[in-house]
Amino acid sequence: METGNLMVDAQTAFARQRRQSRRERATRWLLRRRRQSGCLAWLHDVLGTAPPASRRVVGVRAIPLCSIVGTAEPAKARVFDHSFRPASTSRRRWERLWIAARRGAPLPPISVYRLGEQHFVGDGHHRVSVARALGMAAIDAEVTELTQSSV
């Protein structure tokens, strides 16, 4: 339910994201699921120790938000959960982006690495979080395609 006051609505949306994250963490704990299942995937874990065989800059493309599965930054893997819900320390930045998006300002393109059909965020984690919270289906991204070496 929206109040018409963008600041109040942004604060409510952020609080909702935090509640969902806490609820999911509690459910995992109650069901004794491993902690890692709630963390954001990290590109390095997917690639392993071998660097990608090649990189190719594809350019700016609209990519489906559901194809964004992780991050290229290890620090962000601890800040955002697997659904890109933010930590409480991100409140101000997240709310500013949410308000801008609700006012109709386009979100600047994020930066992603494509590996197969999956995307890993290099820059723009908060924008992905806000876009998901607003129910967007796609987001503009500067895409760099990675190819794994076949061993």
Secondary structure, 3 states (H helix, E strand, C coil): CCCCCHHHHHHHHHHHHHHHHHHHHHHHHHCCCCHHHHECEEHHHHHCCCCCCEEEEEEEEEEEHHHEEEECCHHHHHHCECCCCCCHHHHHHHHHHHHHHHCCCCCCCEEEEEECCEEEEEECHHHHHHHHHCCCCEEEEEEEEEECCCC
